[in-house]
């Protein structure tokens, strides 16, 4: 048996007082995370949904699928 404490996955536990080992773990973890992100950004949907802007009022943009018909009210509160 090893005298070093181990985590649930069998990996050796590292004390935060061991700064060099902590830096190494953080660096490899961040680089591995970037690899995961890069791999996930390669994924593309087989079919993209197409949207159009139906209205933009007060900074709110309503996106409606192209398959839906949009009826726009053109009435105005101002009269000439």
N, C-alpha and C positions, 0 to 999 in steps of 0.2 A: 504494500500500500504506500502511496505517496503521502508525504506530510503536508503538501500544499493543498489549501482548500480549493474545491471545485464547485462550479455552478451546476444547475440542474442538467445542462446540456453537456457536461463533462469538460467544459472549458475551464482553464485555470483562472481563478479570481485574482484581480489586481487591486492593491490598495491605492487609494488616491494620493497617498504620500509618495508613491513611486511615480514621480512626474514624467520621467522618460517613457515608461511603459504606458502611462495614460495618454501622452501625446501620440505615441505610435498607434494605440487603439483608436483614438479619435481620428487621426489622419486616414488610416485604412478604412474606417467606417464611412467617413465622408466620401472618399473616393469610390467605395463600393456603392454608396447611395447614388452617386452621379451615374455610375454604370447602369443602375436600375432605372433611373429617370431617362437616360438616353435610350435604353431598350424600350421603355413604355412609349416614348414619343415616336417610335417607328410604327406603332400600330395605327392603322387607318380603318375606318368603317367601310364596309363593302358598298354601302349606298349612303350618300350624303343627303340629308334633308335640306331642301331649298326653302328659304324664307324671303319674304319681302316686307318692307316697312309699310304698315298700314296707316299709322298716325304717330306724330311726335308732338305731344302737348306737355308743356311744363318739364321737359327733359326726360319724359317717359317714352320709350320707344316700344311699340307693340309689334311683335313679329308674328306674322300669320303664315302658315304653310301655303304654298302656291295653289294647292288643290282647293282651298277655301275661297269663296267669293267674298269680297269686301264691299260693303255699302257704306259710303261716306256721306255724312250729312253736311251740306254746304250752307245751311242757314246761318245767318249772322245776326247778332244782337243789334248791330248798328244799321240804321235805315237812312237813306239819302232823301 
